[in-house]
Amino acid sequence: MNILLLNPNTRTDITELMLTVGQRAVSQGTSLIPLTAPRGVPYISTRAEAQIGGAVALEMLAERHREVDAAIIAAFGDPGLFAARELFDIPVVGMAEAAMLTACMTGRRFGLVTFARALGPWYEECVRTHGLWERCAGIRMLDGPFREIAEVGAEKEDLLVELAKRAVEEDEADVLILAGAPLSGLAGRVAERIPVPVIDQVVAAVKQAEALLALRLRKATAGTFRRPDAKPTTGLAGSLAARLEHRDA
């Protein structure tokens, strides 16, 4: 099976980081196909940037969805996820949702630990959108600048571990998620330093995508995630316009 690892941010080095982590987790016969946003922002941290990233993700999926069996929206916060599930026939997994649902199968309440305070409001809204706020022990964020976004996990590793321990001790988190694409792979490195399970967001997304494919679920033709009726468009990317107008059937 082929799974599209779609990064709606523009940093190819972060895509490569997630690809490396994901390739260690795939089952035999599964291939990850990396794809990085051709425009947008280096990393999404605000609502506006999430809207832009979600729109670009839909364009990317419209171009590539027939080439793969499933897709992962590889940005914590899941920009464009619900719209993608509405438009496309393949399973589409959100990295944040996959990590949180996996965490819910591991403990009563999960905590999020991330590398920048700016991410907190968006991540809280993501948790609430997925209906999981009652299962969330809290969101812990580092203060202060970092040198390089792709290296923030290594640069801030000790501080993130200390923040994670505080989430366990003070927030009573039963399981933790190191949230944000640049922190991919960090869970495996620090797991033995933290006294509760630590979920890697990329690994969770890959395994959830494989599970959905194994279930062989049909695309909805009723309900809120059925494909919308055809509608004329103006000025959209050709493949996305064709999808919305039902010219790609």
Order of alpha helices (4+ residues) and beta strands (2+ residues): beta-alpha-beta-alpha-beta-alpha-beta-alpha-beta-alpha-beta-alpha-alpha-beta-alpha-beta-alpha-alpha
